[in-house]
């Protein structure tokens, strides 16, 4: 076990070490996958090009139309 892995004793996971050692490889893979996925940072919102932002004022869409169409609402929030 690497030095970094041995530092698990310094974390809140330390009480679970014996439990982890008794798990199957498949169960360990599930735990590792959960931990890995919990570390993923949320994607940043995509920036809308200035050329598209200029087009916003060229169309007259009412709030009522936006409320009725979830796709249009998503586009207009950018």
N, C-alpha and C positions, 0 to 999 in steps of 0.2 A: 504494500500500500504506500502511495506517495506521501510525502510530508504534508502536502496540502490536504489530502484526503484524511489524514490522521487528525487534522485540526477540527474534525467534526465534533471532537470531545469538548471543544470550546463553544459550541453552538447549542441552541435549544433542542437540536436533534439528538444530542448525546444520550438521553434516556432511551432512545429508540434503536441504538446500535445493536443490541442483542436481538431485537425483533427483526431488523434488517438482515442480520446474519442467518436467521432461520427461514428466510424467504426463498422462493424458487427464482430462477433467472427471469422467468416471465413476470413475476410479481415485481421484481427489482426494476425491470424495464418499464413497467407501468409507473412506478414511483419516479424514476428518472425522467420519463416523458412529462409527467405532471410538473415536476420541478423546472425542467427546461422550458416548458410552455409558459409557466408563471413568470419567467424572466424576460419574456418578449415585451419590448416597449410598443405602445400603440403607434400605429402609422400616423405620420403627420398629415394634416390636410393638404391636398394637392393645391398648389398655387394656380389661380386662373390667369391666363395670359392677358395682358393689358388690352389687346385687340378684342378679346371677347368681352371684357369689362365695358368697353366703349359701346358695344352693341346693346347693352342693357337699356339705355335710354331710348333706343329706337323702337322698342316694342311696348305696347300699352297692355299690360296684363293686370287684371284686377285682383285684389286680395281674395275675392270670392273664387275666382278661377284657380288660384294657387291652393286654396283650402280644399278644393274638390279633386286635385290631382297631386298625388304624393310625389310623383316623379318631377313634376314642374316645381313643386315646393323645394325639393332637394336641389334642383338646378338653381333656383332663385336665391337660395340661402348663401350661395357662393358669392 
